Amino acid sequence: MVFAAATFASAETVDARHVDRAMARAILPPDGATTVHDVKRSAERERIRLAVRRNPNNRAAAARELGISRTTLWRKLVEMGLASPSA
């Protein structure tokens, strides 16, 4: 976070203002989500995408990584449009 804050500083000193700006940027998702629900869904979607990408041919391993069942993973993938219901 300090490194990110340093990018906003124009001098050699990083102060609270720079840290606040870096934190605000880190918290807001890039897809424009504005409500807590939107932010949560965005974070969940990205985490699921990451687990599936790391385990491309093994949904059971992706589900274990996420701490959810394969059925829950499948349901979330369908809800998020990342898999078809017939898959």
N, C-alpha and C positions, 0 to 999 in steps of 0.2 A: 504494500500500500504506500510505503514511503517513496518507492521508486515512481509509482504513478503520480503521487503528489508532486514530486520533483519536476515532472514534465510540465506542470502548470506554473511553476515558479519562474519568475524572470530574473531573480537574483540568486545568490548562492545559498540563501537561507529559505528553508521551507517552514511555513507557519501554519497555524490551524486552518486558515482560509483555504490553503492549497490542499490540505488533507480532506477538508469538507467537500471540496469540489471533486476530488478523486473518488471519495466514497460515494457521492451521489451518482457519479458515472458508473461505478462498479455495481451499484444496486439496481439501476434501471436496465431492464433487458433491452436488447437492440431492436426487438420487434414492435416496440411502441406500446407494450402492455402498461396499463396505468392503474388498475385496481389490484388489490392484494390477490384476489382470485386469479386474475390474468397473469400476474407475476408467478404465482405458484404453478399454474398450468404450463407456463412457458418453461420454467425450471424443470418440471417433471418431464415434459416432452424432450428437452435437450438431454436429460439424464438417461431416459429410455433410449433415445437415438444413439447415445454414446455406448451404452451396454450392448445394444444390438450390433453396432458397428464393430465392437471389439470381439463379439462372438457371432460372426455372420451366418454360420451354419449350425448354430446350437442355441436355440431359444431357451432350453432348460438352463444352460450356463448363464445366459443373459438374465434370466429370472432370478437365479441364485445370487448373482452379483447385485441385483436390485433388492433382494430380500422379499420377493413376492413369488406367488405361484406362477406356473406356466400359463394357467388359465387367465389369471389376472393380467399378465403381460400381454397375452393375445387380445383380451378385451380392450386394454388401453391402446394397443396398436391400432385396432379397428376404430375405436372412438376418435383417435387422433389422425386418422386417415393415412396411417403408415403401413397398413396391411388391409387386404380385402377380407370381408366376412367369410368368404368361401375358402380362404387359404388354410 
